[in-house]
């Protein structure tokens, strides 16, 4: 699947998608993706705890794309 198909599929399932695919900078990119995901989760939790939860929260999802090995 290409990036557009992955984004469309999982966005349709209700997720916010972050794709990590640069293996040269995988550590930094995964770190940034995890920080982003945690910030999204904290925002959803804060809204829920405030008494005004989001009607349909879009949970974060990280996709790690690696080369295909035969």
ZAMAR-813230 format. One record per residue (C-alpha): residue in one letter; y, x, z. Coordinates in steps of 0.5 Angstrom, whole numbers, padded with zeros to 4 digits, always signed. Layout:
BEGIN
AYXZ ...
REM end
This chain:
BEGIN
X+0000+0000+0000 X+0007+0002-0001 X+0013+0002+0004 X+0015-0005+0001 X+0009-0008+0002 X+0007-0006+0009 X+0014-0008+0011 X+0013-0015+0008 X+0007-0016+0011 X+0008-0014+0018 X+0015-0017+0018 X+0012-0024+0015 X+0007-0023+0021 X+0013-0023+0026 X+0014-0015+0027 X+0020-0010+0026 X+0017-0005+0023 X+0018+0003+0023 X+0015+0007+0018 X+0013+0015+0020 X+0011+0019+0014 X+0014+0025+0014 X+0008+0030+0017 X+0013+0036+0017 X+0017+0033+0022 X+0012+0028+0025 X+0013+0030+0033 X+0021+0028+0032 X+0020+0022+0028 X+0015+0019+0032 X+0019+0021+0038 X+0025+0017+0035 X+0020+0011+0033 X+0018+0011+0040 X+0025+0011+0043 X+0027+0005+0038 X+0021+0001+0040 X+0022+0002+0047 X+0029+0000+0046 X+0027-0006+0042 X+0022-0008+0048 X+0027-0007+0053 X+0032-0012+0050 X+0027-0017+0049 X+0025-0017+0056 X+0032-0017+0058 X+0034-0023+0054 X+0027-0026+0058 X+0029-0024+0065 X+0036-0027+0064 X+0034-0034+0063 X+0036-0034+0056 X+0029-0032+0052 X+0029-0030+0045 X+0026-0036+0041 X+0022-0032+0037 X+0022-0025+0039 X+0021-0020+0033 X+0016-0014+0037 X+0017-0007+0034 X+0011-0004+0031 X+0010+0003+0029 X+0006+0005+0022 X+0004+0012+0022 X+0002+0014+0014 X-0002+0020+0013 X-0005+0023+0007 X-0011+0020+0004 X-0017+0024+0005 X-0023+0023+0001 
REM end
